[in-house]
Amino acid sequence: MSAALAAAFFLAAKLDRQWLSPRASAVSAWPATVAVLGAAVVGGHPRRKRARPGATAALTESNEHLRLALAAGEMGTWTRELDGEGRVLLSPELEAIIGLNPGEFLGTEAALFELIHPEDRELVRQALARGIEIKSDYDVEFRFLPRGRPVGWMLGRGRAYYDEAGKPLRQTGVAIDITARKKAELEISRLNAELERRVQERTAQLEAANQELEAFAYSVSHDLRAPLRSIRGFSEVLLESHANQLDAHGQALLRRACESSNRMSRLIDDLLKLSRVGRCELHWQPVSLTALAEGIVAELRKSEPRRAVEVVIGPNLRAEGDEHLLSLVLDNLLGKAWKFTGQRTDARIEFGFTAEPEPAFFVRDNGVGFDMKYVGKLFSVFQRLHTADEFPGTGSGLATVQRVIKRHRGRVWAAGIVNQGATFYFTLSDTQDFEL
């Protein structure tokens, strides 16, 4: 359509230079061109100069080219005379868009408005009146009633013209069939509404799931803790008060019951923590990861003051996110690095930022490492690559890390070599913008 419009206005501009009267003034150039479009195509014309000899053939050829351009662009021209008689002229192209036969249109305003959807007639009247008032370009989108097909949409553009005294003479413009565009817009609106409905449904489902999760967390924290406390309490009482009535094997069984109940209690605690990480509200703010890491390492040194561990923390590491949750990430990653380097006398832990192979923060250690064929199990809840006797823990730490990182629109992954160490990488939503 753009090529057809360009051709139409180029040809109309040629007519404009030849035929437009200086007495029919316009505020800008293109509406004057539109006036000539209407005059040339529908047979009416503004007051004009006498044709130069030999210009008639050129004018006829230009008119034919103009008609072809208008037809290709699915548009036509119209003229509304303001001399009191209310004559309306439509170009053959516009009549064809509406579905009228040549000569069928009666040429009156009443006949024109009969072609406009009843609900949009007042809108068009106001646009025409407004165009006369503002003495400038105007446009209006409205529905029209084509013959033999469903209701269509049209874009009308035009301008009013005045005599030397400022009295309006006529309104002239173009009308473009935009039915296909409006159908596409309506389909997009329908799809957006459907998408919004689905989002609302999924949100409702998610809220229901969260409510169920909260109920489960309450049940776990209250209903399961009580019997665990009873098991541990009675076992401890038996060991303290009735140990002499049990042989060594019976005492060992009671100690295993106490240890198992303690382990179950820790698992429940970790499960509840994991649940809270996924449900708590995020409080976004600038966070100094360097400061968080330094505080965590200081606490680790206090917990094992006799260990000599070289810890390197990159300066000015910062991010946008929830400070509490990001602290959980570093606490888990640095804590694991501390734990899994426990058997080395030359233990080394590093927290920093790398640009290769992609921008990411990392925690690296030279501990026991892991076999990469098991890397898929690392971030699953309660999955462990080492026994509790080798290294204590429940197996929920990395699952917590992954959940926090996902909530920050990032990702986490790991690389390791058995007995040489492991490196955990993570990105956050603004990692790409981070500069060392």
TORMAR-916567 format. One line per field, with one value per residue (C-alpha): x, y, z; residue number from 1; residue in one letter. Coordinates in nm, 3 decimals, always signed. Each point is the difference from the previous one (the first is absolute). Layout:
TORMAR-916567
X	c(X|...)
Y	c(Y|...)
Z	c(Z|...)
kolvex	c(NUM|...)
guke	c(A|...)
end
This chain:
TORMAR-916567
X	c(+0.000|+0.287|+0.124|-0.350|-0.038|+0.333|-0.099|-0.339|+0.142|+0.281|-0.250|-0.234|+0.283|+0.049|-0.369|+0.034|+0.265|-0.210|-0.354|-0.021|-0.135|+0.190|-0.339|-0.081|+0.241|+0.126|+0.207|+0.237|+0.098|-0.134|-0.364|+0.007|+0.127|-0.288|-0.241|+0.136|-0.019|-0.370|-0.055|+0.195|-0.150|-0.368|-0.046|-0.039|+0.274|+0.113|+0.015|+0.296|+0.210|-0.055|+0.186|+0.317|+0.002|+0.095|-0.070|-0.329|+0.165|+0.249|-0.282|-0.200|+0.299|+0.072|-0.363|+0.018|+0.321|-0.160|-0.304|+0.226|+0.196|-0.319|-0.143|+0.325|+0.003|-0.365|-0.090|-0.210|-0.074|-0.301|-0.111|-0.269|-0.123|-0.083|-0.213|-0.321|-0.116|+0.210|+0.120|+0.238|+0.218|+0.165|+0.270|-0.066|+0.268|-0.183|-0.332|+0.161|+0.131|-0.351|-0.151|-0.205|-0.067|+0.105|-0.264|-0.178|+0.114|-0.252|+0.264|-0.162|+0.117|-0.296|+0.109|+0.358|-0.096|-0.218|+0.327|+0.149|-0.073|-0.278|+0.216|+0.279|-0.203|+0.021|+0.376|+0.041|-0.223|+0.213|+0.321|-0.129|-0.110|+0.327|+0.193|-0.177|+0.059|+0.373|+0.090|+0.248|+0.036|-0.231|-0.066|-0.257|-0.039|-0.351|-0.200|-0.177|-0.269|+0.127|-0.243|+0.015|+0.259|+0.036|+0.054|+0.338|+0.229|+0.110|+0.252|-0.112|+0.249|-0.071|+0.013|-0.239|+0.064|-0.099|-0.046|+0.187|-0.251|+0.056|-0.333|+0.026|-0.055|+0.040|+0.154|+0.210|+0.197|+0.080|-0.165|+0.205|-0.142|+0.172|-0.223|+0.288|+0.206|-0.288|-0.071|+0.364|-0.020|-0.320|+0.160|+0.302|-0.232|-0.184|+0.326|+0.119|-0.327|+0.033|+0.359|-0.106|-0.274|+0.248|+0.246|-0.274|-0.090|+0.362|+0.044|-0.304|+0.138|+0.337|-0.161|-0.198|+0.320|+0.177|-0.284|+0.027|+0.375|-0.049|-0.244|+0.253|+0.277|-0.218|-0.077|+0.366|+0.114|-0.262|-0.148|+0.327|+0.222|-0.199|+0.044|+0.367|+0.055|-0.172|+0.217|+0.319|-0.109|-0.100|+0.315|+0.219|-0.185|+0.058|+0.370|+0.043|-0.224|-0.014|+0.326|+0.106|-0.300|+0.111|+0.290|+0.243|-0.206|-0.319|+0.181|+0.138|-0.349|-0.129|+0.287|-0.081|-0.365|+0.110|+0.234|-0.268|-0.260|+0.250|+0.076|-0.373|-0.044|+0.276|-0.160|-0.330|+0.176|+0.172|-0.323|-0.179|+0.286|-0.019|-0.376|+0.041|+0.263|-0.253|-0.283|+0.156|-0.029|+0.311|+0.135|+0.218|+0.292|+0.370|+0.197|+0.372|+0.084|+0.354|-0.120|-0.237|+0.277|+0.246|-0.255|-0.076|+0.370|+0.060|-0.270|+0.148|+0.342|-0.157|-0.166|+0.336|+0.273|+0.274|-0.050|+0.236|-0.195|+0.108|-0.310|+0.008|-0.302|-0.021|-0.038|-0.310|-0.219|-0.354|-0.345|-0.368|-0.218|-0.138|+0.285|-0.128|-0.045|+0.332|+0.161|-0.153|+0.159|+0.348|-0.042|-0.078|+0.269|+0.278|-0.110|+0.023|+0.341|+0.115|-0.141|+0.137|+0.352|+0.009|+0.239|+0.261|+0.285|+0.033|-0.369|-0.086|-0.337|-0.063|-0.307|+0.012|-0.135|+0.096|-0.088|+0.081|-0.163|-0.281|-0.036|-0.061|+0.091|+0.178|+0.108|+0.301|+0.176|+0.271|-0.191|-0.124|-0.184|-0.248|-0.042|-0.168|-0.223|-0.193|-0.030|-0.372|-0.067|+0.175|-0.294|-0.271|-0.138|+0.147|+0.233|+0.353|+0.321|+0.169|-0.120|-0.095|+0.295|+0.242|-0.157|-0.300|-0.305|-0.349|+0.043|-0.230|+0.260|+0.051|-0.374|-0.046|+0.271|-0.167|-0.342|+0.136|+0.194|-0.305|-0.207|+0.264|-0.043|+0.343|+0.144|+0.256|+0.226|+0.308|+0.321|+0.225|+0.280|+0.030|+0.262|+0.087|-0.290|-0.323|-0.120|-0.357|-0.108|-0.311|-0.151|-0.258|-0.234|+0.257|+0.317|+0.042|+0.035|+0.259|+0.347|+0.312)
Y	c(+0.000|+0.242|-0.022|+0.067|+0.298|+0.140|-0.037|+0.161|+0.302|+0.038|+0.007|+0.223|+0.241|+0.034|+0.083|+0.237|+0.205|+0.016|+0.048|+0.126|+0.354|+0.249|+0.122|-0.334|+0.037|-0.284|+0.000|-0.274|-0.165|-0.356|+0.092|+0.213|-0.305|-0.199|+0.263|-0.048|-0.376|+0.033|+0.242|-0.204|-0.336|+0.078|+0.257|+0.308|+0.259|+0.309|+0.327|-0.035|+0.163|-0.062|-0.312|+0.053|-0.132|-0.370|-0.045|-0.188|-0.327|+0.014|+0.067|-0.297|-0.229|+0.127|-0.059|-0.361|-0.058|+0.157|-0.229|-0.305|+0.118|+0.066|-0.342|-0.175|+0.184|-0.090|+0.365|+0.260|+0.370|+0.202|+0.362|+0.167|+0.334|+0.259|+0.227|-0.083|-0.273|-0.268|-0.173|-0.295|-0.149|-0.342|-0.129|-0.324|-0.167|+0.094|-0.113|-0.336|-0.037|+0.059|-0.232|+0.260|-0.020|+0.299|+0.275|-0.174|+0.248|+0.286|+0.264|+0.131|+0.016|-0.215|-0.267|+0.026|-0.055|-0.296|-0.172|+0.059|-0.227|+0.158|-0.005|+0.193|+0.265|+0.259|-0.062|+0.080|+0.310|+0.130|-0.068|+0.191|+0.292|-0.003|+0.007|+0.322|+0.153|-0.071|+0.073|-0.286|-0.365|-0.242|-0.370|-0.240|-0.377|-0.133|-0.303|-0.003|-0.219|-0.149|-0.173|-0.378|-0.049|+0.049|+0.333|+0.151|+0.267|+0.317|+0.273|+0.342|+0.282|+0.344|+0.379|+0.290|+0.276|+0.362|+0.306|+0.327|+0.112|-0.314|-0.163|-0.379|-0.117|-0.375|-0.292|-0.246|-0.303|-0.366|-0.305|-0.316|-0.347|-0.117|-0.301|-0.247|+0.204|+0.036|-0.373|-0.065|+0.249|-0.160|-0.345|+0.126|+0.146|-0.332|-0.189|+0.244|-0.042|-0.377|+0.020|+0.221|-0.249|-0.285|+0.199|+0.068|-0.369|-0.104|+0.265|-0.133|-0.353|+0.116|+0.179|-0.315|-0.208|+0.247|-0.023|-0.378|+0.029|+0.230|-0.248|-0.278|+0.207|+0.066|-0.371|-0.092|+0.260|-0.086|-0.346|-0.181|+0.175|-0.117|-0.375|+0.054|+0.181|-0.286|-0.264|+0.192|+0.087|-0.353|-0.142|+0.244|-0.080|-0.371|+0.060|+0.224|-0.183|-0.361|-0.061|-0.257|-0.212|-0.017|-0.180|+0.173|-0.090|+0.148|+0.322|+0.028|-0.037|+0.280|+0.228|-0.071|+0.091|+0.331|+0.078|-0.090|+0.222|+0.286|-0.052|-0.008|+0.326|+0.161|-0.126|+0.155|+0.328|+0.000|-0.089|+0.290|+0.235|-0.114|+0.061|+0.351|+0.090|-0.065|+0.193|+0.303|+0.343|+0.134|+0.337|+0.129|+0.226|+0.044|-0.271|-0.020|-0.366|+0.067|+0.119|-0.298|-0.246|+0.159|-0.028|-0.365|-0.094|+0.175|-0.216|-0.315|+0.084|+0.049|-0.341|-0.171|+0.234|-0.262|-0.041|+0.185|+0.072|+0.247|+0.197|+0.247|+0.230|+0.229|+0.373|+0.204|-0.296|+0.132|-0.085|+0.093|-0.236|-0.108|+0.032|-0.272|-0.257|+0.083|-0.045|-0.352|-0.073|+0.104|-0.166|-0.333|+0.023|+0.126|-0.239|-0.295|+0.112|+0.025|-0.344|-0.183|+0.143|-0.123|-0.285|+0.219|+0.176|+0.247|+0.082|+0.290|+0.166|+0.279|+0.214|+0.226|+0.098|-0.128|+0.115|-0.333|-0.211|+0.236|+0.270|-0.173|+0.002|-0.310|-0.182|-0.227|-0.242|-0.264|-0.256|-0.349|+0.106|-0.230|-0.218|+0.201|-0.295|+0.077|+0.374|-0.036|-0.114|+0.291|+0.241|-0.255|+0.021|-0.256|-0.142|-0.060|-0.119|-0.076|-0.189|+0.176|-0.172|+0.163|+0.345|+0.105|+0.160|-0.069|+0.067|+0.303|+0.277|+0.002|-0.039|+0.317|+0.175|-0.092|+0.118|+0.338|+0.051|-0.085|+0.251|+0.259|-0.095|-0.159|-0.349|-0.212|-0.282|-0.187|-0.159|-0.234|-0.256|-0.274|+0.090|+0.324|+0.222|+0.152|+0.332|+0.124|+0.279|+0.215|+0.292|+0.255|+0.217|+0.281|-0.212|+0.099|+0.365|-0.071|+0.142|-0.078)
Z	c(+0.000|+0.071|-0.361|-0.129|+0.231|-0.113|-0.365|+0.061|+0.175|-0.255|-0.286|+0.193|+0.067|-0.377|-0.032|+0.292|-0.178|-0.317|+0.126|+0.360|+0.012|+0.219|+0.126|+0.166|+0.292|+0.223|+0.314|-0.124|-0.327|+0.022|+0.067|-0.311|-0.183|+0.147|-0.130|-0.348|+0.047|+0.065|-0.284|-0.252|+0.088|+0.059|-0.271|+0.222|+0.004|+0.186|-0.186|-0.235|-0.268|-0.369|-0.113|-0.190|-0.358|-0.002|+0.372|-0.046|-0.110|+0.287|+0.244|-0.129|+0.034|+0.352|+0.096|-0.117|+0.193|+0.303|-0.024|-0.016|+0.305|+0.198|-0.089|+0.096|+0.333|+0.073|+0.035|-0.173|+0.016|+0.106|-0.019|+0.209|-0.131|+0.265|-0.220|+0.183|-0.235|+0.175|-0.314|+0.058|-0.270|+0.029|-0.231|-0.193|+0.216|+0.319|-0.147|-0.083|+0.358|+0.134|-0.259|-0.191|-0.371|-0.213|+0.033|+0.288|+0.265|+0.027|+0.084|+0.318|+0.361|+0.102|-0.249|+0.127|+0.364|-0.099|-0.097|+0.347|+0.295|+0.214|+0.312|-0.175|-0.188|+0.277|+0.025|-0.371|+0.026|+0.285|-0.195|-0.304|+0.216|+0.187|-0.329|-0.103|+0.343|+0.039|-0.363|+0.002|-0.095|+0.175|-0.010|+0.141|+0.012|-0.037|-0.109|-0.333|-0.154|-0.326|-0.231|-0.004|+0.276|+0.376|+0.170|-0.085|+0.141|-0.173|+0.074|-0.125|-0.040|-0.133|+0.016|-0.048|-0.256|+0.028|-0.218|+0.046|+0.260|+0.205|-0.087|-0.037|-0.358|+0.017|+0.186|-0.196|+0.099|-0.039|+0.153|+0.055|+0.058|+0.321|+0.063|-0.017|+0.245|+0.246|-0.019|+0.085|+0.289|+0.130|-0.026|+0.194|+0.263|+0.021|+0.037|+0.265|+0.189|-0.025|+0.121|+0.290|+0.089|-0.002|+0.210|+0.253|+0.006|+0.046|+0.268|+0.183|-0.029|+0.129|+0.293|+0.082|-0.020|+0.229|+0.249|-0.007|+0.046|+0.297|+0.152|-0.058|+0.157|+0.303|+0.028|-0.028|+0.250|+0.260|-0.056|-0.077|+0.249|+0.303|-0.060|-0.088|+0.328|+0.180|-0.169|+0.075|+0.355|+0.101|-0.157|+0.192|+0.325|-0.052|-0.062|+0.302|+0.253|-0.109|-0.182|+0.259|-0.092|-0.365|-0.154|-0.234|-0.307|+0.149|+0.093|-0.354|-0.142|+0.224|-0.106|-0.366|+0.069|+0.156|-0.293|-0.255|+0.168|+0.009|-0.368|-0.080|+0.190|-0.207|-0.321|+0.103|+0.077|-0.340|-0.179|+0.167|-0.090|-0.362|+0.001|+0.143|-0.260|-0.276|+0.166|+0.168|-0.161|-0.171|+0.115|-0.282|+0.091|-0.078|+0.180|+0.069|-0.057|+0.114|+0.342|+0.034|-0.087|+0.245|+0.282|-0.078|-0.014|+0.331|+0.162|-0.156|+0.145|+0.343|-0.024|-0.071|+0.120|-0.037|-0.375|-0.232|-0.317|-0.267|-0.103|-0.289|-0.043|-0.302|+0.075|-0.082|-0.097|-0.004|-0.133|+0.013|+0.198|+0.335|+0.249|+0.233|-0.277|-0.166|+0.341|+0.008|-0.339|+0.112|+0.340|-0.170|-0.268|+0.229|+0.274|-0.238|-0.122|+0.362|+0.081|-0.303|+0.044|+0.359|-0.081|-0.171|+0.175|-0.292|-0.023|-0.227|-0.072|-0.248|-0.061|-0.304|-0.339|-0.344|-0.350|-0.166|-0.130|+0.103|+0.266|+0.334|+0.368|+0.127|+0.315|-0.057|+0.237|-0.017|+0.208|-0.076|-0.317|-0.173|-0.306|-0.280|-0.091|+0.319|-0.061|-0.077|+0.359|+0.169|+0.014|+0.082|+0.352|+0.245|-0.267|+0.130|-0.169|+0.334|+0.306|+0.323|+0.170|-0.247|+0.001|+0.212|-0.160|-0.132|-0.373|-0.018|-0.025|-0.377|-0.061|+0.206|-0.202|-0.328|+0.118|+0.113|-0.324|-0.211|+0.195|-0.094|-0.369|-0.015|-0.022|+0.186|-0.118|+0.116|-0.122|+0.195|-0.004|+0.259|+0.266|-0.180|+0.097|-0.125|-0.138|+0.030|-0.237|+0.026|-0.184|+0.109|-0.202|-0.028|-0.033|-0.366|+0.108|+0.269|-0.054|+0.199)
kolvex	c(1|2|3|4|5|6|7|8|9|10|11|12|13|14|15|16|17|18|19|20|21|22|23|24|25|26|27|28|29|30|31|32|33|34|35|36|37|38|39|40|41|42|43|44|45|46|47|48|49|50|51|52|53|54|55|56|57|58|59|60|61|62|63|64|65|66|67|68|69|70|71|72|73|74|75|76|77|78|79|80|81|82|83|84|85|86|87|88|89|90|91|92|93|94|95|96|97|98|99|100|101|102|103|104|105|106|107|108|109|110|111|112|113|114|115|116|117|118|119|120|121|122|123|124|125|126|127|128|129|130|131|132|133|134|135|136|137|138|139|140|141|142|143|144|145|146|147|148|149|150|151|152|153|154|155|156|157|158|159|160|161|162|163|164|165|166|167|168|169|170|171|172|173|174|175|176|177|178|179|180|181|182|183|184|185|186|187|188|189|190|191|192|193|194|195|196|197|198|199|200|201|202|203|204|205|206|207|208|209|210|211|212|213|214|215|216|217|218|219|220|221|222|223|224|225|226|227|228|229|230|231|232|233|234|235|236|237|238|239|240|241|242|243|244|245|246|247|248|249|250|251|252|253|254|255|256|257|258|259|260|261|262|263|264|265|266|267|268|269|270|271|272|273|274|275|276|277|278|279|280|281|282|283|284|285|286|287|288|289|290|291|292|293|294|295|296|297|298|299|300|301|302|303|304|305|306|307|308|309|310|311|312|313|314|315|316|317|318|319|320|321|322|323|324|325|326|327|328|329|330|331|332|333|334|335|336|337|338|339|340|341|342|343|344|345|346|347|348|349|350|351|352|353|354|355|356|357|358|359|360|361|362|363|364|365|366|367|368|369|370|371|372|373|374|375|376|377|378|379|380|381|382|383|384|385|386|387|388|389|390|391|392|393|394|395|396|397|398|399|400|401|402|403|404|405|406|407|408|409|410|411|412|413|414|415|416|417|418|419|420|421|422|423|424|425|426|427|428|429|430|431|432|433|434|435|436)
guke	c(M|S|A|A|L|A|A|A|F|F|L|A|A|K|L|D|R|Q|W|L|S|P|R|A|S|A|V|S|A|W|P|A|T|V|A|V|L|G|A|A|V|V|G|G|H|P|R|R|K|R|A|R|P|G|A|T|A|A|L|T|E|S|N|E|H|L|R|L|A|L|A|A|G|E|M|G|T|W|T|R|E|L|D|G|E|G|R|V|L|L|S|P|E|L|E|A|I|I|G|L|N|P|G|E|F|L|G|T|E|A|A|L|F|E|L|I|H|P|E|D|R|E|L|V|R|Q|A|L|A|R|G|I|E|I|K|S|D|Y|D|V|E|F|R|F|L|P|R|G|R|P|V|G|W|M|L|G|R|G|R|A|Y|Y|D|E|A|G|K|P|L|R|Q|T|G|V|A|I|D|I|T|A|R|K|K|A|E|L|E|I|S|R|L|N|A|E|L|E|R|R|V|Q|E|R|T|A|Q|L|E|A|A|N|Q|E|L|E|A|F|A|Y|S|V|S|H|D|L|R|A|P|L|R|S|I|R|G|F|S|E|V|L|L|E|S|H|A|N|Q|L|D|A|H|G|Q|A|L|L|R|R|A|C|E|S|S|N|R|M|S|R|L|I|D|D|L|L|K|L|S|R|V|G|R|C|E|L|H|W|Q|P|V|S|L|T|A|L|A|E|G|I|V|A|E|L|R|K|S|E|P|R|R|A|V|E|V|V|I|G|P|N|L|R|A|E|G|D|E|H|L|L|S|L|V|L|D|N|L|L|G|K|A|W|K|F|T|G|Q|R|T|D|A|R|I|E|F|G|F|T|A|E|P|E|P|A|F|F|V|R|D|N|G|V|G|F|D|M|K|Y|V|G|K|L|F|S|V|F|Q|R|L|H|T|A|D|E|F|P|G|T|G|S|G|L|A|T|V|Q|R|V|I|K|R|H|R|G|R|V|W|A|A|G|I|V|N|Q|G|A|T|F|Y|F|T|L|S|D|T|Q|D|F|E|L)
end
